[in-house]
Amino acid sequence: MTPHPFASRKLTARSYKRLCSPLCLSLTGPPKLTSRGNRPLQMEFEDQLFEAMNERGLEQFLLVFEALQRQATQVLPDKHPELGSLVAIDGSLIDAVLSMDWADYRKGAQKTKTHIGFDLNRGVPRTIFLTSGKDGERPFVDRILALGETAVSDQGSQSHHDFDQLQAAGKHFVTRIKENTVKTCLESYPVAPGSIVFSDAKVLLGREGVNQPYTPLRLVGYTVEGKSYWIATSRFDLTVEQIALIYKLRWQIETFFAWWKRRLKVYHLISRSRHGLMIQMLAGLITSILLAIYCQEQHGEPVSIHRVRQLRNQIFNESPIERSDPTTQGQSKPKIIHASL
C-alpha cells in the first residue's frame, strides 16, 4: 500500500509534531503488541491495518485515550467550577451494513450506537461504550459517573429507579423529564418575579406503589421561547438559574456529535467487527482531544474548523517537498488546497 504523499511528509512538520506531542506521554504506558506464537511479531502496514483493527490493539487504544483525557483535564480550563463536575451522557447511532449481524437495530435496518460521557466543563469526551442500536444510555450512567459528579441528560434517560440509585451512591443528575409525568409536591420554593423559572419544588415523581421513587428530588420548571422544560435534579445547592444553565450546556454533546460526523468523518466504516469499530471510534476521540489541547495551548480557544484548516495548511507548508524524481525539479511549488476536513 503506497502512502499518500502528504501523509509521508507531514511527520517532519513542526505543527504536526506539536499536535501529537501529548501522545509522547500517553504512549509510554500501553503494553506493546506481542506475538501469539514462537516467532517474533513482524507485520507490514497492510497486516496492521487489518489485524490490529479486527483482532488487536483495543487495550492500547483505550489506555492512550484515558491518558490523553487526563492530560486534557490539566490543560483545558474549567469553565464552570461553581457548578461542579458536569458530565453529559448521550448516544449516537451509526449506520451499519447487513453483514454486521451484531449491530441489531430492527428488521431491515442495521445500526450500532456509541454512548459518550462528555466533560461539559472542558468540552472533551471522557468515556465511550459501543453497543447495538437498541440499547439506551441508562445502563451506562452509573458506570460513567464518579462520586460527586453530575450527569446531564435528556428525557430519554428518565428513570425514577435510577434517580434513587444515583442519590444513594452520592452521585447527582440534571435530567429533563416528560411534561406529563405525575408529580407530588412536598414543598414549594419562592421564584423571583420576571424570571424564566415558573416552578421550583421538592417533589416525588410517579404514582405511589407503581413507579414512585423513595427519595424526594428537586423539580425546576422554566420557559424559553414559549417552550416549557421540566428538570429533575438532586442538586439542591444551586440556584434555579444555574440548573437551567446546566441543562443548556448539554447541547455541547450534540455539537460534538455533529463535529465528529461532518468534520472528522469517524462514522465512515473502516472495520465491520465490534472490535475494529471500537478502535475506530477511539481513534476519533483521540484526534478530538489532541485538537482541543493544541487549540488551547497555541491559541487559547476551543477547537474550530477555522483553526483546524489553519493547522492543516501549516503542516503542508512546513513539510519538505520530495525531490527524488528529476523530472519534477524546477517545477513550481504546488498550490495549497484549502480543503474542509
Secondary structure, DSSP 8 states (H G I E B T S, - for coil): ----HHHHHGGG-HHHHHHHHHHHHHTTSS-----SSSS-----HHHIIIIIHHTS-HHHHHHHHHHHHHHHHHHS--S-GGG--EEEEEEEEEE--TT-TTS--BTTB-EEEEEEEEETTTTEEEEEEEEETT--SHHHHHHH--TT-EEEE-GGG--HHHHHHHHHTT-EEEEE--TT--EEEEEE----TT-SEEEEEEEEES-TTTT--SS-EEEEEEEETTEEEEEEES--SS-HHHHHHHHHHTHHHHHHHHHIIIII-TTS-S--SHHHHHHHHHHHHHHHHHHHHHHHHHHSS---HHHHHHHHHHHHHHS-----SGGGTT-----------
